[in-house]
Amino acid sequence: MHLFISSIKGFGSVQSANIGNNKSRQYLINPNLNSLKMDKFECNKKDISFSALNPEKLATDLNKIVQSAKDSGLVLEVENGFVNHLVQKITQKPYKPLIVAVAGEPASGKTTLANNITETIVKLSDPQTKMISAISCDNYYEDLTKQLKLHGDYTGILNSGYDPHNPSAQDLPLLKRHLSALKSGEDVLIPDYDFASCESVANRIKVPSAKTIIYEGIFALNPIFKDLSDIKIYVDAPSKIIEDRYLKRAISRGKDEAAAKKLLFDLNDSTQKYIASARENANLVINGTSQGEKLVSFINQIHEALK
């Protein structure tokens, strides 16, 4: 069975490319992937190239699709000239993988958007073509097992000054190296981070290069990735919705109520310092409260335009 979606952490489990009944079957990620050998991305160029596209028609079609999504409330903002610039980029370098960054505040809807993109493309694609691979920036959190042992619990780590919403909490240089390798057509082995144990295991999960590479996380639009991303998306949602989602998610990730509330209390300050400013660098701002049907329809239309 040929797997080409690498769904890490927020994306759940690896999706099977063998989709015959319109339902993607799920398989657990192999815990022994650290022994996998790196491969060069090799695929039929006819299957992965944008070279047959008509730039003028593509620009017209994509502008109509984006405007329609804006009218429906799915797209909140569009950078001036973004669509034309994107069309120029993908038609001038038709064999280069497309890198899509999805950023936003914690619990804003980033993972939902990334899930919809990956699952929709899987269903629409030839199972033998490496169409998309996905990475969650959460996998790049630094190991905290020593700190957990020292301070007793996660609340103690937070009280010591640790801020998971600070870019220094993740190994962003490593993520940049991995994205660069994927864009060059090389597969990579990425870390596996466990939110309950705070343990990070290096070189654990294999992510294959593909026609589209999507990575999502609160720091996905950090300046370190400025020259890597072809499409920069920021997901926005009202603060009350973010707070409700965030508390539930923190508890589901093994945090006790005290730690969850401490995380939420510190979130606003960190968001303003490190996360919200990324919105200014986005090509598209997406409504994080939009219904899944709107997202799927939007992705379907873009996929059809790019065929």
N, C-alpha and C positions, 0 to 999 in steps of 0.2 A: 504494500500500500504506500502510495507516494504522499508524504505530508509536506505541505508547503506553507502552512500558516503556523507560526510559532506564537502561541497565545500565552503570555507570561503574566503571572499574578493577577492583575485586574482583568485580564482577558480570559481567565478561567483555564481550561485545559486545551490541549492541542486539538485543532479541528481537522477532521478527515477530509481530504480532497475528494473522496469517493462519495459524491452526493447524488444519489439517483432518485430519492423520494422527497426532495425539497426540504429535508431535515438534516442538518449537519450532525453526524454522529461524533461523540466525544471519546477521546482516549487520554488516559493519564500520561503525563510527561515521564519519560524514562529517567529514573534517578541516576543512571549510570552514564549519562551523556558526556561526562567529563573525559571519557576515553575516545570520543569521536574525533576523527581526523578532519582537519579543515579542507574544504573543497573549493574549487574555483567554480563560479556561477557559469554554467554552460547550458544554453537552451537555444532552441531554434530561433534565430533572429527574427524570422517572420512573425513568430508568436509574441515577441516582446517589444517590437519596434513600433514607434509612432511615425515612421517614415512615409507611410502611405496616406497620411492625413493631409487634407487641404487646409492650410493655415487660415485663410480668410473665412472659409465656411465654419471651421472649428471655433474661431473667435466669435463669430456671430451666434453660433449655437450655444456656446458656454455663457456668453453674456446674457442671452435670453433665459437660460436655466437659472443663473444666479439672480437675475432680476425677479423672476417668478418666486424663487425661494425667499427673497427679501420681501416681496409683497405678502407672502404667506406668514411672515413673522419668524421663519426659521433662521434666516440670515439677518443679523442685526446691523452689520456694517461691512462694507467692501472697500478695500484700498483702491484708490483711483489708478486705473491702468493695469490692475493686477491680472485680469484675464488675458489681455493682449501680451503682457510680459511672459506669462506662463506658456501661452501657445508658442511664442517665439523660442522659449527655452526648450520645450519638449520636441519641437520639430527640427531645431538645429542640432540637437544631440539626441536623436531618436532611440539609441540603444542604451542610454544611461538610465539606471534606476531612478525613480522619482521618490524623493524623501518628503514625507508629510509629517509635520510637527503639530501636536495637539496639546495646548497648554490651557491653564485656567486655575482658579482657586481649588483647594481640596473639596471634593464632593460637588463640584459644579456640573458634572456630567461628561467629563472627558472620556472616561472608560466606556460609557454608553455610546458615545459618538464613535469611538474607535472600534467597539464591538460591531456596531451597525455597518461601518465601512468594511471591516474584514469579512464578516459573515455574508454580506450582500455580494461582495466580489467573489467569494468562494462559490456561491450558488450560481453566479453568472458565468463562471470561467471554465475552461477546459481543465479537467483534473490533472492532466499531464504538464500543464504550464505553471511555472513558478510565478504566480501573479502577485502575491502579497505576503509579506512577513511583518510581524508586529512585535514591539518591545514596550514594556512598561518601565519608565524611569525608576519606579519603586524598587526594581531589582538591584539598583546601584546604591542603595543605602549602605553606609559603612557598618561593619560588624560591631555590635554593642554588648556582646556576651560578657566581656570583662567588666564593663561598667555596670551591667545588670547584677553581676555577682558582688561587686563592690558596694553598690547602693541599695541592694535588696529587692527593689522592684522598679517598674518603669517610672512611677511618680518620683522616686528618688533620683533617677537619671535626669528627669525634667527639672527638678529642684536644684540640681547641680549646675544648671545653665545650658543644658543640651536643648537645641531647637531643631526638630525635624523639618521645619519649614525654612531653614537656612540652607542656601546652596552648598555650604560646606558639609552638610550631612550626607550628601551623595557624592559618589566618585564620578563627577561629570567629565573630567578628562578621559577616563576609561570609556565612558559612553560615547564621547566624541570619536575616539579611536575606532570603536566598533562600528559606528555609523559610517565613518570614512571607508572602512574596509568593505562594508555592505554595499556602499555606493560604487566601489571599485569592482564589485562582482565577487567578493570573497565571503564565504560563510564565517560565522564567528561563534565563539562559546562565551556566553554571558553569565554573570553571577546569579545565584538564587537566594533571595532574601526572605526570611520568615519573620513576620511581624510579631508573632507570639513569643518566640524564643530570642528575637533580635539577632539571629545568626545569619551571616552571609557566607555562602559557599561559592568559591571562585570557580569559573570554567565549568558550570554545571549544566547549562541548557544550550543546545545548539539552535542557532537562528540562521536559516539559509538566506542568501541574497535572493532578490526577486525583482520583478518589474516595479513594484511599489513597496517602499519601506515606510511603515508608519510607527512613530514612537510617541507615547503620551505620558504626561506628567506635569507636576507643578512648575518644573524648571525647563520644560521642553523648548521654551523660547528664550532661555538664558543667552546672553551675548556670546558665550563660547560656541554656540551652534549657528551663529549668524550666517556663515557662508555655506552651510551644509544643507539647510532646509529649502526645498523648492516651493512648498505650500505651507504657510504658517497660519494655524487656526487657533483662536482663543475662544474658549467656551465660557459663557457668562450666565449667571443665575442670581436671583434675589438672595440677599444675605440670610433671610429667615429659612429659606429652603436649604441653603448650604449648611446652616447650623444644625437643622434637624437631621439631615443626611449624615453629617460629619459625626455627630454623637453616636448614632446607630452603627456606623461603620467602625469607629474606634473600638466600640465594645465587641463587635463581631471579629475584630482582629486581635482579641485577647487582652485588651486593656480594661482595667477595672474602672468603676465610675469616677473615682477620684482622678485617675490619669486622663480619662476622656474629657472631663470638665477642665482640667488644667491645660490640655492641648487646645481646647476650644477657646479658653480665656486668652491664651497667647497667640492664637491664630490671627486675629485682626491686625495686630502690630506687625507680625511677620509678613502678612499678605501685602500690606502697604509698602513694606521695605523691599521685598524680594519677588513678589509674584504679580501683583496687579499692573505694574508698569509694563509688563510684557504685552499687554493689550495694544499698546501703541505700535508694537512691531509686527502685529498680525496683519495678514492679508484679508482674512475673513474673521468676523466675530459671529459665533453661532449661539443661538438661544438654547441654553442647557435644560430648559423645561419643555422643549418641543416634544410632541408625540413621536414615537418610533416610526410611524407610518410616513411622516413627513421626511424624516431622515432617509429612510429606505428609498422613497420616491426620488429624492434629490440625488442620491448616489446612483440609482438606476439610470437616471437621465444623463449624468456625467459619464458613466460607463458606456452608454450607447453612443454618445458623442465622440468618445475616444476610440471606438472600435474601428 
